[in-house]
């Protein structure tokens, strides 16, 4: 029988990071400026190793190349999904991501970057930046050139449990005091529009204004997400998003629940609590792959989980 595939995280130190990945999840982080945990990644800039089991010591990237049967034969040069935990002690830069077409042409064949955020926790009064108020591309460039950031950027107050889908071309920024889980395409391409004049090693971090103006959607669309919730005595399942690249659900489990494995495979992350998957113990901070052929399974325990599967483009191939 197929087994669960547990992943070892990769950590990224950044100027805006903190120590919540240690204090909240118990990870052995490299410093108190650790901003990102790449919990599920086959990307070359942070390829997660497999912990235990038949594939112990492999990386996810290796499994993708050598054992595509574990992923239902899904096509593509690299594992397509990247899941991160992000601890923003300070504000992230104002940034934007390209789509697949632009990234392939301008970033050495990279994937574009569609992503989504689920807010795990935030300090009172924390906001998030999503979108802009310019009516035309000419007005957008003028407002950026003149530094009219407060006028340009759309900000929204956030609270625990909020969810946002960030399409390519959307100006966005996570603000300080936010802890979230991000599901995205497996891409590490980010264009910085503005970075508050901060210095790193005595120098400003690189901006990417030409690329940003190329890809920013103008005018900026409104956020419009229809979330559905299914509540039973066993728990609360919230379907967050289903797009071409991934589908994501949030589950609060109180007892026992049967789950159907998606057509290809599923990724699970334990955000709080502990329990079992078909008798295998899992706990807060564990991220694992439920491979193709694993079959339907039973969850037991008191747990909060993020469940992610490949998007419509994979299933429609």
LOTIBA-964531 format. One record per residue (C-alpha): residue number from 1; residue in three letters; x, y, z. Coordinates in Angstrom, 1 decimal, padded with zeros to 4 digits. Layout:
MARKE  num  residuo    east   north      up
MARKE  NUM      ALA       X       Y       Z
...
END
This chain:
MARKE  num  residuo    east   north      up
MARKE    1      UNK   000.0   000.0   000.0
MARKE    2      UNK   001.2   003.5  -000.7
MARKE    3      UNK   002.4   005.5   002.3
MARKE    4      UNK   002.3   009.1   003.4
MARKE    5      UNK   005.3   011.1   002.3
MARKE    6      UNK   006.5   013.5   005.0
MARKE    7      UNK   008.6   016.6   004.0
MARKE    8      UNK   011.4   018.5   005.8
MARKE    9      UNK   011.0   022.2   005.5
MARKE   10      UNK   013.4   024.7   004.0
MARKE   11      UNK   013.8   028.1   005.8
MARKE   12      UNK   014.6   031.5   004.4
MARKE   13      UNK   016.1   034.3   006.4
MARKE   14      UNK   014.9   037.8   005.3
MARKE   15      UNK   015.1   041.3   006.7
MARKE   16      UNK   011.3   041.4   007.5
MARKE   17      UNK   011.2   037.9   009.2
MARKE   18      UNK   010.8   037.0   012.9
MARKE   19      UNK   010.8   034.0   015.2
MARKE   20      UNK   007.1   032.8   015.1
MARKE   21      UNK   008.0   029.8   013.0
MARKE   22      UNK   009.9   028.6   016.1
MARKE   23      UNK   007.6   029.9   018.9
MARKE   24      UNK   004.3   028.9   017.1
MARKE   25      UNK   005.3   025.8   015.2
MARKE   26      UNK   008.4   024.5   017.1
MARKE   27      UNK   010.7   024.5   014.0
MARKE   28      UNK   014.4   024.8   014.5
MARKE   29      UNK   014.9   028.0   012.5
MARKE   30      UNK   018.2   029.5   011.6
MARKE   31      UNK   017.7   032.9   013.2
MARKE   32      UNK   015.0   035.3   014.6
MARKE   33      UNK   014.9   036.9   011.1
MARKE   34      UNK   013.3   033.8   009.5
MARKE   35      UNK   010.4   034.9   007.3
MARKE   36      UNK   009.6   031.8   005.2
MARKE   37      UNK   009.2   028.1   005.8
MARKE   38      UNK   009.1   026.4   002.4
MARKE   39      UNK   007.0   023.5   003.8
MARKE   40      UNK   006.2   021.8   000.5
MARKE   41      UNK   008.6   022.6  -002.4
MARKE   42      UNK   010.4   020.9  -005.3
MARKE   43      UNK   011.8   024.2  -006.5
MARKE   44      UNK   015.5   024.5  -007.1
MARKE   45      UNK   015.9   027.3  -004.6
MARKE   46      UNK   014.5   025.2  -001.8
MARKE   47      UNK   013.9   021.5  -002.5
MARKE   48      UNK   012.3   019.7   000.5
MARKE   49      UNK   013.8   016.4   001.6
MARKE   50      UNK   011.6   013.4   002.4
MARKE   51      UNK   011.6   012.3   006.0
MARKE   52      UNK   011.3   008.6   006.7
MARKE   53      UNK   009.6   005.8   004.8
MARKE   54      UNK   010.5   004.3   001.4
MARKE   55      UNK   011.7   007.6  -000.1
MARKE   56      UNK   013.8   008.8   002.9
MARKE   57      UNK   016.5   011.2   001.8
MARKE   58      UNK   015.1   011.9  -001.7
MARKE   59      UNK   014.0   015.4  -002.5
MARKE   60      UNK   010.6   016.2  -003.7
MARKE   61      UNK   012.2   017.4  -007.0
MARKE   62      UNK   013.8   014.0  -007.3
MARKE   63      UNK   010.6   012.1  -006.7
MARKE   64      UNK   008.9   014.3  -009.3
MARKE   65      UNK   011.5   013.4  -011.9
MARKE   66      UNK   012.0   009.7  -011.1
MARKE   67      UNK   008.6   008.5  -009.7
MARKE   68      UNK   005.9   010.4  -011.5
MARKE   69      UNK   003.5   007.6  -010.7
MARKE   70      UNK   003.3   009.0  -007.2
MARKE   71      UNK   001.7   012.1  -008.7
MARKE   72      UNK  -000.7   010.3  -011.0
MARKE   73      UNK   001.5   011.0  -014.1
MARKE   74      UNK   000.8   014.8  -013.9
MARKE   75      UNK   002.8   016.5  -016.6
MARKE   76      UNK   005.3   019.3  -016.2
MARKE   77      UNK   009.1   019.9  -015.8
MARKE   78      UNK   008.8   020.6  -012.0
MARKE   79      UNK   006.5   019.9  -009.1
MARKE   80      UNK   003.9   022.6  -009.7
MARKE   81      UNK   002.9   023.7  -006.2
MARKE   82      UNK   004.8   025.5  -003.5
MARKE   83      UNK   003.4   025.9   000.1
MARKE   84      UNK   005.0   028.3   002.5
MARKE   85      UNK   004.4   029.5   006.1
MARKE   86      UNK   005.2   033.2   006.2
MARKE   87      UNK   006.1   035.2   009.4
MARKE   88      UNK   006.1   038.9   008.7
MARKE   89      UNK   007.5   040.8   011.7
MARKE   90      UNK   007.9   043.8   009.4
MARKE   91      UNK   006.2   044.9   006.2
MARKE   92      UNK   007.1   043.1   003.0
MARKE   93      UNK   007.9   045.1  -000.1
MARKE   94      UNK   005.2   046.3  -002.4
MARKE   95      UNK   005.4   043.7  -005.2
MARKE   96      UNK   003.8   042.0  -008.1
MARKE   97      UNK   004.2   038.7  -009.9
MARKE   98      UNK   004.1   037.8  -013.6
MARKE   99      UNK   001.9   035.3  -015.3
MARKE  100      UNK   003.2   032.2  -017.1
MARKE  101      UNK   003.6   033.8  -020.5
MARKE  102      UNK   005.7   036.8  -019.2
MARKE  103      UNK   007.8   034.6  -016.8
MARKE  104      UNK   008.6   032.1  -019.5
MARKE  105      UNK   009.8   034.8  -021.9
MARKE  106      UNK   011.6   037.0  -019.4
MARKE  107      UNK   012.6   034.7  -016.5
MARKE  108      UNK   014.5   031.8  -018.2
MARKE  109      UNK   011.4   029.7  -018.7
MARKE  110      UNK   010.1   030.1  -015.1
MARKE  111      UNK   006.5   029.5  -014.2
MARKE  112      UNK   004.4   032.6  -013.3
MARKE  113      UNK   003.1   033.1  -009.8
MARKE  114      UNK  -000.5   032.8  -008.9
MARKE  115      UNK  -000.8   032.5  -005.1
MARKE  116      UNK  -003.3   032.6  -002.2
MARKE  117      UNK  -003.1   033.5   001.5
MARKE  118      UNK  -004.9   032.1   004.5
MARKE  119      UNK  -004.4   034.3   007.6
MARKE  120      UNK  -003.3   032.2   010.6
MARKE  121      UNK  -002.9   035.1   013.0
MARKE  122      UNK  -002.3   038.8   013.0
MARKE  123      UNK  -001.8   041.6   015.5
MARKE  124      UNK  -004.8   043.9   016.1
MARKE  125      UNK  -005.2   046.6   013.4
MARKE  126      UNK  -003.0   044.8   010.9
MARKE  127      UNK  -003.8   045.6   007.2
MARKE  128      UNK  -002.8   044.0   003.9
MARKE  129      UNK  -002.2   045.6   000.5
MARKE  130      UNK  -004.1   044.2  -002.5
MARKE  131      UNK  -004.6   046.2  -005.7
MARKE  132      UNK  -004.2   049.9  -006.6
MARKE  133      UNK  -006.4   052.9  -007.4
MARKE  134      UNK  -004.9   054.1  -010.7
MARKE  135      UNK  -007.4   054.2  -013.6
MARKE  136      UNK  -004.8   054.0  -016.4
MARKE  137      UNK  -001.3   052.7  -016.9
MARKE  138      UNK  -000.1   056.3  -017.5
MARKE  139      UNK  -001.6   057.3  -014.1
MARKE  140      UNK  -000.1   054.3  -012.5
MARKE  141      UNK   003.4   055.2  -013.7
MARKE  142      UNK   003.0   058.8  -012.6
MARKE  143      UNK   001.8   057.8  -009.1
MARKE  144      UNK   004.7   055.4  -008.7
MARKE  145      UNK   007.3   058.0  -010.1
MARKE  146      UNK   005.9   060.6  -007.6
MARKE  147      UNK   005.9   058.2  -004.7
MARKE  148      UNK   002.2   058.6  -004.0
MARKE  149      UNK   001.9   055.3  -002.3
MARKE  150      UNK  -000.8   056.0   000.2
MARKE  151      UNK  -003.0   057.3  -002.5
MARKE  152      UNK  -002.2   054.5  -004.9
MARKE  153      UNK  -002.4   051.4  -002.8
MARKE  154      UNK  -005.6   049.6  -001.6
MARKE  155      UNK  -005.3   048.4   001.9
MARKE  156      UNK  -007.7   046.1   003.8
MARKE  157      UNK  -007.9   045.3   007.5
MARKE  158      UNK  -007.4   041.6   008.2
MARKE  159      UNK  -008.3   039.1   010.9
MARKE  160      UNK  -007.6   035.4   011.5
MARKE  161      UNK  -009.3   033.1   009.0
MARKE  162      UNK  -009.3   035.7   006.1
MARKE  163      UNK  -008.4   034.4   002.7
MARKE  164      UNK  -007.2   036.1  -000.4
MARKE  165      UNK  -006.4   034.9  -004.0
MARKE  166      UNK  -003.6   036.9  -005.5
MARKE  167      UNK  -003.7   036.8  -009.3
MARKE  168      UNK  -000.6   037.6  -011.4
MARKE  169      UNK  -000.5   041.4  -012.1
MARKE  170      UNK  -001.9   042.3  -008.7
MARKE  171      UNK   000.1   044.7  -006.6
MARKE  172      UNK   000.2   043.3  -003.1
MARKE  173      UNK   002.1   043.2   000.2
MARKE  174      UNK   001.9   041.4   003.5
MARKE  175      UNK   002.3   043.8   006.4
MARKE  176      UNK   004.1   043.4   009.7
MARKE  177      UNK   002.4   041.4   012.4
MARKE  178      UNK   001.0   038.7   010.0
MARKE  179      UNK   001.4   035.0   010.1
MARKE  180      UNK  -000.1   033.1   007.1
MARKE  181      UNK   000.1   030.1   004.9
MARKE  182      UNK   000.6   030.6   001.2
MARKE  183      UNK  -000.2   028.2  -001.6
MARKE  184      UNK   001.3   029.2  -004.9
MARKE  185      UNK   002.7   028.0  -008.2
MARKE  186      UNK   006.3   026.7  -007.9
MARKE  187      UNK   007.9   030.0  -008.8
MARKE  188      UNK   010.4   032.3  -007.1
MARKE  189      UNK   009.9   035.4  -009.3
MARKE  190      UNK   008.9   038.6  -007.5
MARKE  191      UNK   009.1   042.1  -008.8
MARKE  192      UNK   009.6   044.8  -006.2
MARKE  193      UNK   007.8   048.0  -006.8
MARKE  194      UNK   008.6   049.8  -003.6
MARKE  195      UNK   010.6   048.8  -000.4
MARKE  196      UNK   010.2   051.8   001.9
MARKE  197      UNK   013.8   052.9   001.3
MARKE  198      UNK   015.1   050.0   003.5
MARKE  199      UNK   018.8   049.0   003.4
MARKE  200      UNK   020.2   045.5   003.4
MARKE  201      UNK   023.9   045.3   004.0
MARKE  202      UNK   024.0   049.0   003.7
MARKE  203      UNK   022.4   049.2   000.3
MARKE  204      UNK   018.8   049.5  -001.0
MARKE  205      UNK   017.3   046.2  -002.2
MARKE  206      UNK   016.8   046.0  -005.9
MARKE  207      UNK   013.6   047.3  -007.4
MARKE  208      UNK   012.1   046.0  -010.7
MARKE  209      UNK   010.1   049.0  -012.0
MARKE  210      UNK   010.3   048.2  -015.7
MARKE  211      UNK   009.1   044.6  -015.2
MARKE  212      UNK   006.4   045.7  -012.7
MARKE  213      UNK   004.9   048.3  -015.1
MARKE  214      UNK   004.9   045.6  -017.8
MARKE  215      UNK   002.8   043.1  -015.7
MARKE  216      UNK   000.6   045.2  -013.3
MARKE  217      UNK  -003.1   044.8  -014.2
MARKE  218      UNK  -004.7   048.2  -014.8
MARKE  219      UNK  -007.3   049.0  -013.6
MARKE  220      UNK  -007.0   046.8  -010.6
MARKE  221      UNK  -009.9   044.2  -010.2
MARKE  222      UNK  -011.8   043.9  -007.0
MARKE  223      UNK  -011.3   040.9  -004.7
MARKE  224      UNK  -014.3   038.6  -005.1
MARKE  225      UNK  -014.1   035.2  -003.5
MARKE  226      UNK  -017.0   032.9  -002.9
MARKE  227      UNK  -016.2   030.6   000.0
MARKE  228      UNK  -018.4   027.6   000.9
MARKE  229      UNK  -018.5   026.0   004.3
MARKE  230      UNK  -019.7   022.5   005.2
MARKE  231      UNK  -020.2   022.0   009.0
MARKE  232      UNK  -020.9   018.6   010.6
MARKE  233      UNK  -020.4   017.2   014.1
MARKE  234      UNK  -017.0   015.9   012.9
MARKE  235      UNK  -015.7   019.4   011.9
MARKE  236      UNK  -015.9   022.3   009.6
MARKE  237      UNK  -014.6   022.1   006.0
MARKE  238      UNK  -014.2   025.4   004.1
MARKE  239      UNK  -013.5   025.3   000.4
MARKE  240      UNK  -011.3   028.3  -000.3
MARKE  241      UNK  -010.4   028.3  -003.9
MARKE  242      UNK  -010.2   026.1  -007.1
MARKE  243      UNK  -008.2   027.6  -009.9
MARKE  244      UNK  -006.1   026.3  -012.8
MARKE  245      UNK  -003.1   025.7  -010.6
MARKE  246      UNK  -004.4   024.4  -007.2
MARKE  247      UNK  -007.4   023.8  -005.1
MARKE  248      UNK  -007.3   024.6  -001.3
MARKE  249      UNK  -009.5   023.7   001.6
MARKE  250      UNK  -009.3   024.5   005.3
MARKE  251      UNK  -010.5   021.8   007.8
MARKE  252      UNK  -011.1   022.0   011.5
MARKE  253      UNK  -011.5   018.5   012.7
MARKE  254      UNK  -013.2   017.4   015.9
MARKE  255      UNK  -013.2   013.6   016.0
MARKE  256      UNK  -013.3   011.4   012.9
MARKE  257      UNK  -013.8   012.1   009.2
MARKE  258      UNK  -013.6   010.1   006.0
MARKE  259      UNK  -011.8   011.7   003.0
MARKE  260      UNK  -011.8   010.9  -000.7
MARKE  261      UNK  -008.4   011.2  -002.3
MARKE  262      UNK  -008.4   013.5  -005.4
MARKE  263      UNK  -007.8   012.1  -008.8
MARKE  264      UNK  -004.0   012.8  -008.7
MARKE  265      UNK  -002.7   013.4  -005.2
MARKE  266      UNK  -003.2   015.7  -002.2
MARKE  267      UNK  -001.0   017.8   000.1
MARKE  268      UNK  -001.8   018.2   003.8
MARKE  269      UNK  -000.4   020.6   006.4
MARKE  270      UNK  -001.2   020.4   010.1
MARKE  271      UNK  -001.7   024.0   011.3
MARKE  272      UNK  -002.7   023.1   014.8
MARKE  273      UNK  -003.4   020.2   017.0
MARKE  274      UNK  -002.6   016.5   016.4
MARKE  275      UNK  -004.2   013.3   015.2
MARKE  276      UNK  -003.8   010.4   012.8
MARKE  277      UNK  -004.2   009.7   009.1
MARKE  278      UNK  -005.2   006.0   008.6
MARKE  279      UNK  -003.5   005.4   012.0
MARKE  280      UNK  -000.3   007.3   011.1
MARKE  281      UNK   000.4   010.0   013.8
MARKE  282      UNK   000.6   013.6   012.6
MARKE  283      UNK   001.0   016.9   014.6
MARKE  284      UNK   001.2   020.6   014.2
MARKE  285      UNK   003.9   021.6   011.8
MARKE  286      UNK   003.8   018.4   009.8
MARKE  287      UNK   003.4   018.7   006.0
MARKE  288      UNK   003.0   015.5   003.9
MARKE  289      UNK   002.0   014.3   000.5
MARKE  290      UNK  -000.9   011.8   000.1
MARKE  291      UNK   000.3   010.1  -003.1
MARKE  292      UNK  -001.6   008.8  -006.1
MARKE  293      UNK  -003.0   005.4  -005.3
MARKE  294      UNK  -003.1   005.9  -001.5
MARKE  295      UNK  -006.9   005.5  -001.6
MARKE  296      UNK  -009.5   007.1   000.6
MARKE  297      UNK  -008.4   007.7   004.2
MARKE  298      UNK  -009.7   008.4   007.7
MARKE  299      UNK  -008.7   011.4   009.7
MARKE  300      UNK  -008.9   011.3   013.5
MARKE  301      UNK  -008.1   013.9   016.2
MARKE  302      UNK  -008.4   017.5   017.1
MARKE  303      UNK  -006.7   019.3   014.2
MARKE  304      UNK  -006.6   022.3   011.9
MARKE  305      UNK  -005.4   021.4   008.4
MARKE  306      UNK  -004.8   022.9   005.0
MARKE  307      UNK  -005.6   020.5   002.2
MARKE  308      UNK  -004.3   021.3  -001.3
MARKE  309      UNK  -004.6   019.4  -004.6
MARKE  310      UNK  -003.5   020.1  -008.2
MARKE  311      UNK  -005.7   022.6  -010.1
MARKE  312      UNK  -008.1   022.2  -012.9
MARKE  313      UNK  -005.5   022.3  -015.6
MARKE  314      UNK  -003.8   019.2  -014.2
MARKE  315      UNK  -007.1   017.2  -013.9
MARKE  316      UNK  -008.2   018.3  -017.4
MARKE  317      UNK  -005.0   017.3  -019.2
END
